[in-house]
Amino acid sequence: MPVRGRGGWLSWRLASAALLALAWGLFGRGAASAVLALLPALACAAFAWGFARTLRAGREPLIARYIRFDERRDSAECAAYARRLTALWAVALGLAAAVQLVPLVVPLAGAAAWHLLPLAALVLLFLGEHVVRSLRFPAGGIAWPDQTFRAILRAERARHG
């Protein structure tokens, strides 16, 4: 996630160094493999935080910002839906992060396949949301994933230049 200002980059570096030190303390020479094993959970947790932080008072929910850049959707009509969907994604990604940690804590047969379960659930949520959006807002036509990706790209280009 991009962080503005020098202090933001410094805090990410310090957090990374702390994570490596923690992994080294817990796993010794296997610290690198431990950090690599934690990456899927950390990625899901970072995305969950990215969605959740936009739900604070006075902030525009992340999904609402993306909807503003979707030419087929009315952002005013979708405002409440966008807030709830942003909250749903924050919770789903947080749960995915927790599930990613299970094989690291509890020895399981097929631990590699265990990591695929939350990712598959997130893909199904993404696709299912398009069906719900198509039914809930029929004036915008069928919601296709490629439209969503284009809206996200336009929103991020507008934000970052």
TORPA-368664 format. One record per residue (C-alpha): residue number from 0; residue in three letters; y, z, x. Coordinates in Angstrom, 2 decimals. Layout:
! residues N
{seq->NUM, type->ALA, py->Y, pz->Z, px->X} $
...
***
This chain:
! residues 161
{seq->0, type->MET, py->0.00, pz->0.00, px->0.00} $
{seq->1, type->PRO, py->3.39, pz->-0.86, px->1.39} $
{seq->2, type->VAL, py->5.55, pz->2.15, px->2.10} $
{seq->3, type->ARG, py->9.29, pz->1.75, px->2.51} $
{seq->4, type->GLY, py->11.15, pz->3.22, px->5.45} $
{seq->5, type->ARG, py->10.04, pz->4.45, px->8.84} $
{seq->6, type->GLY, py->9.06, pz->7.87, px->7.52} $
{seq->7, type->GLY, py->6.55, pz->6.26, px->5.17} $
{seq->8, type->TRP, py->4.80, pz->4.42, px->7.98} $
{seq->9, type->LEU, py->4.81, pz->7.58, px->10.09} $
{seq->10, type->SER, py->3.20, pz->9.57, px->7.26} $
{seq->11, type->TRP, py->0.47, pz->6.90, px->6.89} $
{seq->12, type->ARG, py->-0.20, pz->7.06, px->10.64} $
{seq->13, type->LEU, py->-0.37, pz->10.84, px->10.56} $
{seq->14, type->ALA, py->-2.70, pz->10.74, px->7.54} $
{seq->15, type->SER, py->-4.94, pz->8.24, px->9.33} $
{seq->16, type->ALA, py->-5.02, pz->10.38, px->12.47} $
{seq->17, type->ALA, py->-5.82, pz->13.46, px->10.37} $
{seq->18, type->LEU, py->-8.66, pz->11.59, px->8.65} $
{seq->19, type->LEU, py->-10.11, pz->10.52, px->11.98} $
{seq->20, type->ALA, py->-9.79, pz->14.08, px->13.35} $
{seq->21, type->LEU, py->-11.48, pz->15.48, px->10.24} $
{seq->22, type->ALA, py->-14.29, pz->12.93, px->10.49} $
{seq->23, type->TRP, py->-14.71, pz->13.65, px->14.20} $
{seq->24, type->GLY, py->-14.88, pz->17.38, px->13.49} $
{seq->25, type->LEU, py->-17.43, pz->16.94, px->10.71} $
{seq->26, type->PHE, py->-19.53, pz->14.15, px->12.17} $
{seq->27, type->GLY, py->-18.91, pz->14.21, px->15.92} $
{seq->28, type->ARG, py->-19.72, pz->10.90, px->17.56} $
{seq->29, type->GLY, py->-20.60, pz->9.39, px->14.20} $
{seq->30, type->ALA, py->-16.97, pz->9.72, px->13.13} $
{seq->31, type->ALA, py->-16.33, pz->5.97, px->13.10} $
{seq->32, type->SER, py->-19.29, pz->5.32, px->10.81} $
{seq->33, type->ALA, py->-18.24, pz->8.25, px->8.61} $
{seq->34, type->VAL, py->-14.73, pz->6.82, px->8.24} $
{seq->35, type->LEU, py->-16.19, pz->3.40, px->7.43} $
{seq->36, type->ALA, py->-18.42, pz->5.00, px->4.80} $
{seq->37, type->LEU, py->-15.35, pz->6.66, px->3.27} $
{seq->38, type->LEU, py->-13.30, pz->3.45, px->3.07} $
{seq->39, type->PRO, py->-14.47, pz->2.31, px->-0.40} $
{seq->40, type->ALA, py->-13.66, pz->5.72, px->-1.87} $
{seq->41, type->LEU, py->-10.32, pz->5.85, px->-0.07} $
{seq->42, type->ALA, py->-9.42, pz->2.35, px->-1.28} $
{seq->43, type->CYS, py->-10.23, pz->3.24, px->-4.90} $
{seq->44, type->ALA, py->-8.29, pz->6.52, px->-4.58} $
{seq->45, type->ALA, py->-5.27, pz->4.69, px->-3.11} $
{seq->46, type->PHE, py->-5.27, pz->2.16, px->-5.95} $
{seq->47, type->ALA, py->-5.66, pz->4.98, px->-8.51} $
{seq->48, type->TRP, py->-2.65, pz->6.70, px->-6.99} $
{seq->49, type->GLY, py->-0.74, pz->3.41, px->-7.06} $
{seq->50, type->PHE, py->-1.32, pz->3.06, px->-10.79} $
{seq->51, type->ALA, py->-0.80, pz->6.75, px->-11.61} $
{seq->52, type->ARG, py->2.50, pz->7.14, px->-9.76} $
{seq->53, type->THR, py->4.08, pz->4.46, px->-11.97} $
{seq->54, type->LEU, py->3.38, pz->6.60, px->-15.04} $
{seq->55, type->ARG, py->5.96, pz->9.25, px->-14.11} $
{seq->56, type->ALA, py->8.98, pz->9.65, px->-16.37} $
{seq->57, type->GLY, py->11.64, pz->7.03, px->-15.78} $
{seq->58, type->ARG, py->9.27, pz->4.63, px->-14.00} $
{seq->59, type->GLU, py->7.96, pz->1.33, px->-15.30} $
{seq->60, type->PRO, py->4.15, pz->1.38, px->-15.60} $
{seq->61, type->LEU, py->2.50, pz->-1.02, px->-13.18} $
{seq->62, type->ILE, py->0.86, pz->-3.12, px->-15.90} $
{seq->63, type->ALA, py->4.20, pz->-3.38, px->-17.75} $
{seq->64, type->ARG, py->5.79, pz->-4.84, px->-14.61} $
{seq->65, type->TYR, py->3.02, pz->-7.41, px->-14.37} $
{seq->66, type->ILE, py->3.35, pz->-8.27, px->-18.07} $
{seq->67, type->ARG, py->7.06, pz->-9.01, px->-17.52} $
{seq->68, type->PHE, py->5.95, pz->-11.84, px->-15.23} $
{seq->69, type->ASP, py->3.39, pz->-13.24, px->-17.68} $
{seq->70, type->GLU, py->5.18, pz->-16.02, px->-19.54} $
{seq->71, type->ARG, py->2.74, pz->-15.80, px->-22.47} $
{seq->72, type->ARG, py->3.27, pz->-12.11, px->-23.24} $
{seq->73, type->ASP, py->6.21, pz->-10.24, px->-24.76} $
{seq->74, type->SER, py->6.82, pz->-7.22, px->-22.57} $
{seq->75, type->ALA, py->8.57, pz->-5.28, px->-25.36} $
{seq->76, type->GLU, py->5.62, pz->-5.84, px->-27.72} $
{seq->77, type->CYS, py->3.15, pz->-4.79, px->-25.01} $
{seq->78, type->ALA, py->5.04, pz->-1.72, px->-23.69} $
{seq->79, type->ALA, py->2.85, pz->1.02, px->-25.21} $
{seq->80, type->TYR, py->-0.30, pz->-0.99, px->-24.50} $
{seq->81, type->ALA, py->0.78, pz->-1.45, px->-20.87} $
{seq->82, type->ARG, py->1.36, pz->2.30, px->-20.39} $
{seq->83, type->ARG, py->-2.06, pz->3.17, px->-21.83} $
{seq->84, type->LEU, py->-3.75, pz->0.43, px->-19.80} $
{seq->85, type->THR, py->-2.08, pz->1.64, px->-16.61} $
{seq->86, type->ALA, py->-3.36, pz->5.16, px->-17.33} $
{seq->87, type->LEU, py->-6.84, pz->3.79, px->-18.05} $
{seq->88, type->TRP, py->-6.88, pz->1.96, px->-14.70} $
{seq->89, type->ALA, py->-5.67, pz->5.07, px->-12.87} $
{seq->90, type->VAL, py->-8.51, pz->7.11, px->-14.38} $
{seq->91, type->ALA, py->-11.13, pz->4.38, px->-13.87} $
{seq->92, type->LEU, py->-10.17, pz->3.92, px->-10.22} $
{seq->93, type->GLY, py->-10.16, pz->7.69, px->-9.68} $
{seq->94, type->LEU, py->-13.65, pz->7.93, px->-11.16} $
{seq->95, type->ALA, py->-14.77, pz->5.00, px->-9.02} $
{seq->96, type->ALA, py->-13.48, pz->6.84, px->-5.95} $
{seq->97, type->ALA, py->-15.46, pz->9.94, px->-6.92} $
{seq->98, type->VAL, py->-18.63, pz->7.94, px->-7.56} $
{seq->99, type->GLN, py->-18.22, pz->6.24, px->-4.17} $
{seq->100, type->LEU, py->-18.43, pz->9.69, px->-2.54} $
{seq->101, type->VAL, py->-21.73, pz->10.68, px->-4.20} $
{seq->102, type->PRO, py->-24.07, pz->8.94, px->-1.71} $
{seq->103, type->LEU, py->-22.13, pz->10.51, px->1.17} $
{seq->104, type->VAL, py->-22.71, pz->14.01, px->-0.19} $
{seq->105, type->VAL, py->-26.12, pz->13.67, px->-1.87} $
{seq->106, type->PRO, py->-28.83, pz->11.69, px->-0.09} $
{seq->107, type->LEU, py->-29.93, pz->8.99, px->-2.50} $
{seq->108, type->ALA, py->-32.42, pz->6.18, px->-2.33} $
{seq->109, type->GLY, py->-30.59, pz->2.89, px->-2.53} $
{seq->110, type->ALA, py->-27.23, pz->4.35, px->-1.49} $
{seq->111, type->ALA, py->-25.92, pz->0.86, px->-0.68} $
{seq->112, type->ALA, py->-26.54, pz->-0.27, px->-4.25} $
{seq->113, type->TRP, py->-24.88, pz->2.94, px->-5.50} $
{seq->114, type->HIS, py->-21.57, pz->1.69, px->-4.10} $
{seq->115, type->LEU, py->-21.84, pz->-1.45, px->-6.23} $
{seq->116, type->LEU, py->-21.99, pz->0.44, px->-9.55} $
{seq->117, type->PRO, py->-18.32, pz->1.49, px->-9.73} $
{seq->118, type->LEU, py->-17.18, pz->-1.90, px->-8.46} $
{seq->119, type->ALA, py->-19.22, pz->-3.66, px->-11.14} $
{seq->120, type->ALA, py->-17.76, pz->-1.30, px->-13.76} $
{seq->121, type->LEU, py->-14.23, pz->-2.14, px->-12.57} $
{seq->122, type->VAL, py->-14.92, pz->-5.88, px->-12.83} $
{seq->123, type->LEU, py->-16.28, pz->-5.38, px->-16.36} $
{seq->124, type->LEU, py->-13.20, pz->-3.34, px->-17.28} $
{seq->125, type->PHE, py->-10.95, pz->-6.10, px->-15.94} $
{seq->126, type->LEU, py->-12.76, pz->-8.81, px->-17.90} $
{seq->127, type->GLY, py->-13.08, pz->-6.67, px->-21.03} $
{seq->128, type->GLU, py->-9.37, pz->-5.91, px->-20.99} $
{seq->129, type->HIS, py->-8.66, pz->-9.63, px->-21.26} $
{seq->130, type->VAL, py->-10.79, pz->-9.83, px->-24.40} $
{seq->131, type->VAL, py->-8.96, pz->-6.83, px->-25.91} $
{seq->132, type->ARG, py->-5.55, pz->-8.28, px->-24.98} $
{seq->133, type->SER, py->-6.46, pz->-11.63, px->-26.56} $
{seq->134, type->LEU, py->-7.45, pz->-9.90, px->-29.79} $
{seq->135, type->ARG, py->-4.58, pz->-7.42, px->-29.83} $
{seq->136, type->PHE, py->-1.83, pz->-9.95, px->-29.05} $
{seq->137, type->PRO, py->-3.05, pz->-13.25, px->-30.54} $
{seq->138, type->ALA, py->0.42, pz->-14.84, px->-30.39} $
{seq->139, type->GLY, py->0.05, pz->-15.11, px->-26.61} $
{seq->140, type->GLY, py->-3.22, pz->-16.98, px->-26.87} $
{seq->141, type->ILE, py->-6.37, pz->-16.22, px->-24.95} $
{seq->142, type->ALA, py->-5.73, pz->-13.97, px->-21.96} $
{seq->143, type->TRP, py->-7.36, pz->-15.49, px->-18.88} $
{seq->144, type->PRO, py->-7.87, pz->-13.65, px->-15.58} $
{seq->145, type->ASP, py->-6.13, pz->-16.43, px->-13.63} $
{seq->146, type->GLN, py->-2.97, pz->-15.86, px->-15.72} $
{seq->147, type->THR, py->-3.13, pz->-12.19, px->-14.80} $
{seq->148, type->PHE, py->-3.49, pz->-13.00, px->-11.10} $
{seq->149, type->ARG, py->-0.53, pz->-15.39, px->-11.27} $
{seq->150, type->ALA, py->1.60, pz->-12.77, px->-13.03} $
{seq->151, type->ILE, py->0.67, pz->-10.18, px->-10.39} $
{seq->152, type->LEU, py->1.58, pz->-12.61, px->-7.60} $
{seq->153, type->ARG, py->4.93, pz->-13.43, px->-9.23} $
{seq->154, type->ALA, py->5.70, pz->-9.72, px->-9.70} $
{seq->155, type->GLU, py->4.82, pz->-8.88, px->-6.10} $
{seq->156, type->ARG, py->6.80, pz->-11.82, px->-4.73} $
{seq->157, type->ALA, py->9.81, pz->-10.71, px->-6.76} $
{seq->158, type->ARG, py->9.41, pz->-7.17, px->-5.49} $
{seq->159, type->HIS, py->8.81, pz->-7.93, px->-1.81} $
{seq->160, type->GLY, py->10.55, pz->-11.26, px->-1.41} $
***
